[in-house]
């Protein structure tokens, strides 16, 4: 469906007539490249590295009890989030994902704010994962590498190159790597059962914090402080709808894919949290860069998991490159960011949208602060969840008749719960590391200033996301 010339004039296009066709022709993605199984694999791939490392730092904030409670709350939030996004993606299948949903519900400012938050998350998360990959490679003694920056450079160059070859090839490679990573978790679980000891779960000595106990050594506030680390078990699954324009029958396959991925991740979350802590001890795991390996006493199993753990980190790194490129592509194509960033190559891959955030991410790896980068990524993610859930609620209230091939069970009550937890998670990032959260806030404010002063006057009315919004406005006028 396309807009009439009169409807297009309601916005401020940068192109018109035949030049509009030429503009969009240079910004085409390959359609029909994925079904729901590949999308489910993509969803798991985004997240699976979080099972191997990162979550365990939450033990130092809340102990096992605090992190476990935080994980239950966060799992509930993500389940509600996924169900809400399944509805939104069935109604608005476009490459912008959360930005597309918010653009329809909250207007250009809300749409750009959401897209910016997601972009912060996806640009920073690979840098955090790259530092973990470097630590793995060094610990394994691979290629004689003792300085991580060679690893960071290699993974960025190699995997951006694979993505430049086209989405079909990239998703298939990702699916294979993700399958290997899941196999590693199965090997870990089998080996860890023999080392499991309930007393290991509570081996952190209670502090004098309010409500402190063996289960909650850092008190009730430890639960809140552990929230950002619990998010690492599910961080980035919301990126599945970014593949909508490259999916066959997206109205059906995107909801099926994201819900299936969430089901797998709920299982892997429990396996990693309970078995790693119970086998290795909460205190030892709280500062480990490689918790699943260090939790095992069987050297053979530990070695196997160590090597496969590298595949898990690579899977998430690889897939989040895909996510940041599609988010940047959508924002650029619509004119919110420089339009040159959305030009695609002969393989229908957005060249600069893949390379530019990669360069920024590579630069961030030199901080060497994986935990800091992790918290920055969580800030961007949690902020985007707030805006996406608000979008779901607004669209349910203001546009109840909008076609929705899939509807969220529980409706606004479901997404309202996710909204409340997401707000708490945003605040929690300041509790854990106020410096990281403030830096993200500064970057976010800079993006919003760019939009307010420059790009809001240069939006491309013919882009899919702007057309969705303009059609909604045209429908209102006809009522």
N, C-alpha and C positions, 0 to 999 in steps of 0.2 A: 504494500500500500504506500502511495506517495502523496505528498501535499500539493495542493494547487498553488499557483503563483501568489495568490492573495494571502493564503495561509503562511507561506514562506516569508512574506514580507513582514509578518508579525515579529520576526526575530531579525537579527543583524547578520546576514550571511556575508562571508568573505568572497563568495563566488556566486555566479548566476548563469542561467542559460547553459550553453554547451560547455562553458568552463567548469560548471558544477560537475558535469559528467566526467570531465577529464580529471578533476580534483579527486573524485571518489574512485575513479579507475586506478589511480596510483596508490590507493589505500584499501586494497581488497585482501581479505583473508581467504584461505582455502576452506570451502564449505564441505560439510558431510564427512569430515575426517575421523570422527569419533562416535562410538555408540556408548551406551550406559556403562558397560564393563570397563572400557578405557577411562571413562570419567571417574568411576569408582577408584580405579587404580591411580588416577591423577590426584584424587582427594587424599588417599592414603599416602601417596608419595610426598605430597606437601608436608605431611606431619610426621612421618615415621622416624625421622632423625630425633624428634623430641622424646621418643621412647628410649633412645640410646644414651642421650646425655642432655643436660640442661635442667630437666625437671628436679633432679636431685638436690640442686642448690636450695630448693624450698625446704628441705629438711633442716637446714641451718637457720631458717626463719621461723618454722612452726613445729619442728619435730615431726615424727611420723603421724601422730594424731592430727596435728594442725594441717599438714599437707594432705592427708587422707580426706579430712572434712572439706578442705578447699577444693580438692579434686572432684568430690561428689557434687559440690555446688557448681563448679565450673563445667563438669560433664552435663549437668542439667541445663546450664545456660547454653552450651553448644548444641545440645539436642534441640532445644527450643529455637535457637538461632537457625539451625539447619532446616528445621521444619518451616520456619518463616521464609527463609531464602528459597526453599523449594517452591513455595507458592509464587514468590516474586519472580523467580526465574522462568516459571511456566507462563507467566503473564507478560513478561518483558524480556524475551531472550535476545540479549545483545552483548557485545564483547566488554561493555563497561561494568558488568556485574553490579556490585554495591553502588557504584556511582550512578548507573542507569536507574536503579530503583529510587535512589534519593533525588535524582534530577526530576523524576516524575512526581514525587511526593512533596518535595521541599523547595523546588525551583532551582535556578542556576547556582545560587550561593550554597544551598544545602548539598546539591550534587557535587560541586567542586570540593567542598569541605570533606565529603565522604571519600571521594576519589583520592584526595591528597593524603588523608589518613591511611588509606590502603596502600598508597604508593610509598609512604614512609615505612610502613611495615615490611613491604616486599623488597624495598631497596636495601634495608638494613639487615633483614633476616639472613640472606645469603652470606653476608659478611660475617655474622656470628657463626653460622654453620661452617664457613671456610676456616675459621680459627680452630674449630673442633676437628675438622678434617686434617688440618696441619698437625694438631696434637696426636691424632691417630697415626698418621704417616711417620712422624718422628718416633713414636713409641714402638712402632713395628719395625723401625729401621729400614724402611723401604727406600731403595735407590740411593742409600747412603745420605739421605737428606737430613740435615740437622738444623736448617734455618727455614721456618715455615713459609716465608714469603714466596719462595719458589713454588710451593704447593698452591698457594692462593692464586698466583698468576696462572699456573697450569690449568687449574679447574675452571677458572673464569674463561680463559681463552678456548679451551677444549669444548666446554658445554655451550657456550654462546655460539660457537661454530656449528655444533650439531643443530641447534635451534634455527640457525640461518638456513639450514638445508631443508627446512619445512616442518610443519606441525605433525604430519602423519608419521614421519620418521622419528621425530622427537618423542611423541607419545608412546610409540612402540618400544623405543629404547628405555624410556622411563618405566614402562610396565614391567619389563624384564628385571631391571635393577630393583624395583619395589618388591617383586616376588622373592628375590634373593634376600632382601632385608627382612621380610616377614618370616622366611625360613630361618634366619638367624635368631629371631625372637622365639621361635619354637624350640630350637636347639638350646637356647639360654634357659627357657622355662623348664625343660626336662632336666637339665643339669642342676638348676638352682633348687629344685624340690628336695634333692638330697642334702643340701646345705642349709635348708630353712630351719630357723629356730625363732620361736615367737618372742623370746627375750631380746633378740637383736632389734626388734621393732622399737623398743623403748629404752635403748642404752644411752640416750642423751640425758645427762643429769638435769633435773628440774631447776629452773632459775627462781628468783623471787618475784617474777612478774605476776600480775593479778590472774588468778585462776590456774596457775601453773600446777602440773602434775606429771607423773611419768608419761602419760599419753600426750599431754600438752606441755612440754618442758618450757615453752616460751609464753605460756598463758593463752588467753582467748585472743589477744591481739596477734598472736602468731598465726592464727588461721587467716586473718586478713592479709598479713604480710606474705603468706605463702601463695596467695591467689595468682600473682603474675607467673609463678613457676608452674602451677597447676595448668595454666593456660598453654604451656609449652607442649602438653600432651595432645592438644587439638589445634594449635595455632596454624592458620592458613587454610584450613579446610574450606573456609568461605570463598576461596579462589576458584572453586569448581565452576560457578556460573560464568566466569571469564571466558570459558571455552564455548559459550553458547553459539556464537556465529560459525564455529568450526565443527559443530555437532549435527549429526543427522537427527531430524525430528526433535529439536531441543526442548519443546514444550513437555515432552514425556521423558526424554533421556536425561536431562539435567537434574530434575528432581529425583529420579531413580538412582542416578550415579552418586549424588551427594548424600542421600540417606543411606545407601549401601556402604559408602566409605565411613560414615559415622558409626555404623554398627561394628565394623572391623576395629575402629580406633578405640571404642569403649572396651573391647576385650584386651587389646594390647596395653592400654593404660593400666588396667588392673594387674596384668602380668608383670609389667615393669615395676610399678610402685611397690606391690606387696612382696614379690619374690626377690627383687634386688635388695630391698631394705632388710627383709627377713634373712637373707643369706649372708649379706655383707655387713649388716649393722648400720643403724641410722647415722651414728656419728662418723663412721668411716666413709659412708656414701655421701654425706653432706658436702664434702669438698672435693669429691672425685671428678676428674675430667673424663673418666671412662667407667661409669658405675657398673654396667652389666658385666664387664670383664673382671673388674676388681672384686666383684661379689662372689665369683666362683672359685672354689678350691681345686677343681679338676683342671689341671694345666692344659690338657688337650681341648676340652670344651671351651676354656677361656680363650685359647688361641683361635679356635674356629669362630667364636662369637666376635673376637677382636677384628678379624679380617672381614667378616660379614657386616660388622658394625660400620665399617668404612662404606659399605654399599648403602646402608641406611642413610648415612649423612649425605652421600652423593645423590641419592634419590631425591631428598628434600631440596638440596641445593639446586639440582637440575630442574626440578619442577617449578620452584619459586622464580627461577629466571623466566620461565614461561609466563608466570603470573604477572610479574612486574612489567613485562613487555606488553602484555595485552591491556593492562590498566593504563599504562602510559600511552599506548596506541589509541585507546578510546578517548582519553582526555585530549590528546593532540588532534585527532581527526575532527573532533567537535570544536576545536579552536580555543579550548581552555588553556592549553600549553602550546608552544611553538609548533606549527603544523608540519614542519619538516620532520618531526620525530615520528610521524605516523606513516611515512612513505614505505611501501613494502617492496621487496625484491622480486625477482622472477619466480621464486619459490613461494611467494605469498607470505613471506615472513617480514615483520617490521624491523628493518635493519638498525636504525638509530635507537629505537625503543628497546632493543636488546643490548646495544653497546654502551649507551650513555650511563644507565644505572649500574652497569657492570663496572665501568671505570670508577664510579663513585664508591661502589661497594668494595672494590679492590683497595682503594685508598683507605677506607675505614678499617680494613683488616690490620693495618699497621698499628692500630691502637693496641692490638693484642688482648683486648678486653672482651672476651666472649660473653661474660655475664652482663657487662654494661650494655653491649649491643643487643643482647637478648631482651633486656628490660626496655630498651628504646623501641624495639620491634613490637613488644607487647603493648606499649603505650599507643602506638599507631593503630594496632589491631583493635584494642578495647574501645578506642574513640570511634572507630568505624562501626563497631557493633552497636554502639549507642545510636548512631545516626541511621543505620540500616533498620534497626527495630522500630525506631520512631517512624521511619518511612512506611513500614508494614502497617503500623497502627493508623497512620494518617490516611493511607490508601483504603484501608478497610472502612474507615469512617466517612471519608469524603467521596470515594469512588466505589461504593459497594457493588455496582453492576459491572465493573471492569471484568472482562473474561479471565477466568482463573482455572485452567485445566486441572490444577492441583490446589487444594485448599488446606491450610494449616489446621491440624486438629487442635481444638481449644481456641482458635482464633487469636484475638488480641490479648487474651489472658496468658497464652503461651509466650508470645513475643514480649508482653509486658514483664514477665518474670525475667526473660533474658536481658531486657533493658535495665532492670534494677541491678542485676549482678554485674553487667557491663560497666555501669556507673561506678560501682564499688571497686571494680578492677582498675579503672582509670585512676581513682584516688590512691589505690594500693601501690601503683607504680611510683608515686611520689614517696610513699613510706619506705620502699625498698631502696630506691636510688633517685633522690630528688634531682641530682645533676643530670642524669640521663633523661628524665621526664621533662625537665626544663629546656634542655637542648632541643628535644622534639617539639616542644611548644613553640620555641623560637622559629624553627624551620617551618612549622605549620602556619604561624602568623605571617612569615615571609611569603609563602605561597598565596595566602589569602589576600595579602596586600597587592601582589602581582595581578591577581584576578580583578580586584576592585579598581585598580588604577589603569589596567591595560586590557587584559584579554576579554573581560565581560562585554566589551564593545566590539569584539571581533569573532563572535561565535558563528559556527557554520550551520545554518538552518537545515541543510540537506543531510546532515549526519544522522544516523539512525536514532541516537539518543535524543537529539533535539526534535526529530520528527515525532517520536513517541510523545514527548511533552506537548508539542504544538497540536497534535491530533487530539489530545485530551482537552486542550483549551478550546479547539474548534468545536468539539462535541458539546462542551458546556454552553457555548454561544448558541447552539442549535436547540437547546432544551427550552 
